[in-house]
Amino acid sequence: MWRELAPVGRHPDSGGYRRYAWSPADLDCRAWFRTQAEARGLTYEVDRNGNQWAWLGDPLAGDAVVTGSHLDSVPDGGAFDGPLGVVSSFAALDELRSRGAVLTRPLALTNFGDEEGARFGLACVGSRLAAGQLTVADAHRLRDADGMTLPTAMESAGYDPEAIGPDPERLARIGAFVELHVEQGRALDLTGDPVGIASAIWPHGRWRFDFRGEANHAGTTRLADRRDPMLTYAETVLAARREAELTGALATFGKIAVEPNGVNAIPSLVRGWLDSRAADQATLDAVVTGIERAAREYAERAGIDLDVVRESFTPVVEFEHALRDELAKILEGAGDTGRPVPVLGTGAGHDAGILSASVPTAMLFVRNPTGISHSPAEHAAEDDCAAGVRALADVLEGLACS
């Protein structure tokens, strides 16, 4: 499975993946998912928001155990973020069948659409729509860098954008959702464990900073006469690093758009996107407030106009303690090390975090020795991936076959 999926959407120059929502590469991934589902005799369906489902057992029976992740990527992302969870879900089902496990609850495997938000700027679109955390009107307003709307992109890919919206009936039929994911950090590498359990997702959000100055000729305009928003943006980037270090949070300006974007032109507009995350809400509020305060001070001093817009926000997600503890009990009982399974917090958002407001959710992490994610250098060893499959199979057997 891994070899089949690996070439899809991989850029020949960077070696990274460009599997953007509703793009040809994404459609190839979706076709791969359907092929894997049908090859196993599973009931395949696509929900109203374009999320894919593969069922073993009656989809309408209720109290289902669901596992899966996503197949889309960030720009030039790694091979493991998302796909490891989807591939492992099929492999875990194969493992359950090899054990002769008998289901007492329906089991579903899923691929949630547009988790990364690389194309339309909002993460977890598929799960947000299903959970009612993204309105239909707001979804219809999402546009990519070329100005194409989400509905147009869906329609061009053969899906009905008029059907999107909350899906409470489907979510009500889910008794537990467990998402396996490559760890986006080195905590497991430091402890020497191949698999861990998630405790919580840090609160996090995205803010857009629009710095507006005055376009002018780079070769004829005196420095003293310039209203250059790039300088104010640069000072704000440095302020973000300082504020993050002071508060113990994370703050990153990772995306920028410049107008008119000419080598010999002073910009009229610099638009930067801030991603910030912290272990608790108070710390996140403090770091973002500090960054915005510094940006406004720099802007006022330089005669730059500044607008700050919060584009998305996800509060802290505490995975359901009872389900988390049940996973720990299952894995400790199945293991042979005599050690408890590590429980880790994470600063990365996931579909499991979105769904946690509607259904009991939990996550498993697989060791990433590099600690690198959202990059072609992202990695997990084959033995650790196999350990993740066994752990997921143990969890599914404990939840759906008891």
JOFEN-V494514 format. One record per helix or strand of 3 or more residues. SS is the DSSP state (~ for helix, > for strand). FROM is the first residue (numbers start at 1). LEN is the number of residues. Records with the same first field share a line. If there is no record, write none. Layout:
SS->FROM-LEN / FROM-LEN
This chain:
~->2-5 / 24-16 / 83-17 / 125-7 / 136-6 / 150-7 / 161-3 / 168-5 / 187-5 / 223-3 / 229-19 / 281-22 / 321-14 / 351-5 / 382-19
>->43-4 / 52-5 / 64-7 / 107-6 / 174-9 / 195-7 / 203-10 / 250-10 / 269-10 / 305-10 / 343-4 / 361-6
